[in-house]
């Protein structure tokens, strides 16, 4: 009986340790089918320590199927850079500004200018940092 269990244990270990071939279903395919791209980002800022915060303004225009964004007076800690990321659910596009670098002990007003390309024709509800939003139609 002991021999039977030893053989059974050896056989089950051999089967469990065999290499299995599984098709890769990672997110690489999804990453290659991103429906839009954020390009041409430029970021400028005022000097450290703005006197008075002003209300941020947003200018959005469409030219040749490219959405052009100008976000002025976005206030944040000084000494930062930014990257722009976006998430699309249906026709709702939510944009985020990702801080890069080390913040300083004061506040600056930033201007971020960038393009969004690759969106299909249609009307999109866009939401930006600072609770700003805009509806945009691409023909």
Secondary structure, DSSP 4 states (H G I P E B T S, - for coil): -HHHHHHHHHHHHHHHTS--------THHHHHT-S-EEEEEEEEEPPSS-SS----EEEEEEETTEEEEEEEEEEEETT-EEEEEEEEETTEEEEEEEEES---SSEEEEEEEEEEE-PPSEEEEEEETTTEEEEEEE-
